[in-house]
Every structure is written in structure tokens, then in C-alpha cells.
């Protein structure tokens, strides 16, 4: 980013980079304090999230030779030493260090001083140079998905939702094999119980009895046609499958019709690599284009 700014460009279009680097580039190119540039950029990357009213939008950061000053722009928002320092925890596992290409930011010596009710002055941040690295990421299509959603409200089924899903899953695998001739390796079928353990699954430690449970079924196969067909096959069973063989068929609720939704392609990470560069620009090209003034 610094190299691009040095060309005098008014607009820079680039590939994915860190939010912090985009902001830090300008004060760094002007010779401001490196620790302040990186720290202030980290604070500024999400605007008013570093203020007492996070959703108010914008802030102003003034960089200089010894530090930076941050001020919220909305009349209802204030920047305080607490709100500004706390932002080092945003999307960062360490509140005192932030690793970026070319080194890391160390704020253990940073001092946060309230200049008034709206502004905070920060000094003492340190930039520690290191190896310049670039993260390489890549994704590939991992299949196609169809989902189905049902809602359990009968207290008997709500209380035994996990058992019901286990029985339903085993039954459906048998039906898919018998009717479609698919082996287990040809698709995946999972159910997530919203209100029970949808986020953590087997790791869920909190127990309780909700009034209702959402049952989200996710089918993944190597083609959308196959995933869609499995979705159609399981539809009536998600709606009517009994908890035990000797019970009457239940009827659950579908929040919309048709009950299945084709999600299209599913992608997964296929590349996650850190590349070390001796020269930050050795892996990139810089092109400068002059656009004529349309008013002339």
C-alpha cells in the first residue's frame, strides 16, 4: 500500500489486505511514529466501535511523530481511555500484541489519556519489525447443499429431541440407500437442533427444556440435483417420523413451503499458507493508470 501511495495515486485498488495496513500506510509514508501508525490504524479500522456508541459510524484519528489522537464524530458518541484500549481485543486474541505483515505491534507500554470528554491521546505504542509474510488462502467447491427446517413443539418430542434426531437419521440413511442406491460416502446428512445444541453439538454443556426446538437438516452431495433429490426424499419423514415405532405418526411444523431450500455450491478452505518475502513487492505487480477528466 505504501508503494502505491508513493506513486501519487488518488485511488488505490488492491487485493485483500489487513484492515490495519490500509490505514497505517498513509501515516507511515509521511514519517509518523510507526507504533502510533499501526496502533491508531487498529483502533480506526472499525470506526466508532472504539467509542461509547459503536453504531454511530465514524471517528477521526490524528497521527503525529509521538502518538495519535482519536475522536468520535457523532455528537452522542465519546472516545474514552477504556473504549479505545478495549478495541485491541477486537478480532485479536492478545490485548497487547497485534501481528501484521512485516512485524508486530506491542502496546504494553501504551498510555491512554483523556484530553477531554470526547478525545483520547495515545502514546508509547511500539512497532517491532520482523519477517515480511503474506498469507495465501484458497477455496474449492466441496459439494452442493439442500436444507430443510422443521419445528418441534410437542413436549414429548421437545424433551427427547436428540433421541428423535438419532432415530430419524438412522432411518433416513437406510431409506436413501434403499431408494436412491447411494452409499454413505456419496453424501452427508446432519441435523442441528436449534434451541438445544445447534452451535456446539455434543460439546453443549447447558441443559434446559425449551418450549420448541428448530430442526435444521443439511444435505451435502456432489451435485445439486443429488442433494435436492435427497431433500425431497427426507421431507415427509422430517414432518412425520415418530419417536418410537409403536407411536402414532406426529405432524410437525414447516415454517415455509416448499420445506427444502437449495443453497447451491458449498466451499471449503483448500489453501492456508504463510509465504515469507525478502521484498514485500516481489510477489505483486503495481500498475498505474491515468483516467482522463470527463469534465474536460
Phi, psi and omega in degrees: 000319179299317180298321179294318180295328181294343177284350183085014182296141175277330180229133178243123176249121184219171176286186183297134176218177179284145180302321183296318184297324181300319182279322183293334186302317184292308177297327177295319181293339180264003176084018177287169183303125186297315179299319179293321181298314181287321180291312179299323178294321177298319179293323187278345190300332181243026174058232189286005175298341179270012181245179179283347176232085190301333186267011184276353170110265195251159174226169174237131178241127180249113181265149176209197187285344183236345183179209178208159178236135182237138181218135175283144183270331181287144181297330183272358184251145178231145170259125180238161176306323180292312184293326181285314181293327182295338183290346175294344178272349182288121181052036181210129185281343183239121182286355184242345181226141178226119183268130181226167174302127177094004178149199178215155179267132178240115183249019180297334179261008183289143177239130183250117183238128177283115178284326174198197184291342187248338189241146177233133176257133181234127175222162177096000177289148185231135174257125182251106181298149178205191179297141179274121182234151177234132179271129178255126179233146177212152181229157178219158177291128182250007181139192180228149188234149169228137180241160177215142184228129176229162181233125176265129176234340177300123183307326180296318181281324177299317182292333182240036185300319181296318179295321180296315180295320179298316179292319179297317181298313179299317179297316183293323176301320178294319180292320180295320178294316184289318187271326185249351178069025182264139175272166182301329182287348185275350184195168170231147179224120178225150177238133177245128184267101182286119185106350179241297184205033185297326183275317188252348180061230183294344180277354181298126182254343180275135181240145179186171181243098181287164178288328179209161182229128173273134180248107180259114177263134181235118178253131177233129179217177185277000174211153179293325180299318181291316179297319179296319181294321176296321178299318178295322181294318185278347185310303184294333182282325174296330181279331191228001187293129181279156179292319177230156185299332185265013178263158173293154180293128177275169172228120180258179184257136168256126183287346178206164181225136358295155188286338181263151178227127177275121183268346182085206186290143175250134183243150178223156178295133177239350180215127177213093190222145176253121181254127180266134182237137173283323176242119183305333183264001185293339181256007186226157177248146178239122180237130179252126180236129177263126181258124180299148176286115184293344181280348182265000000 
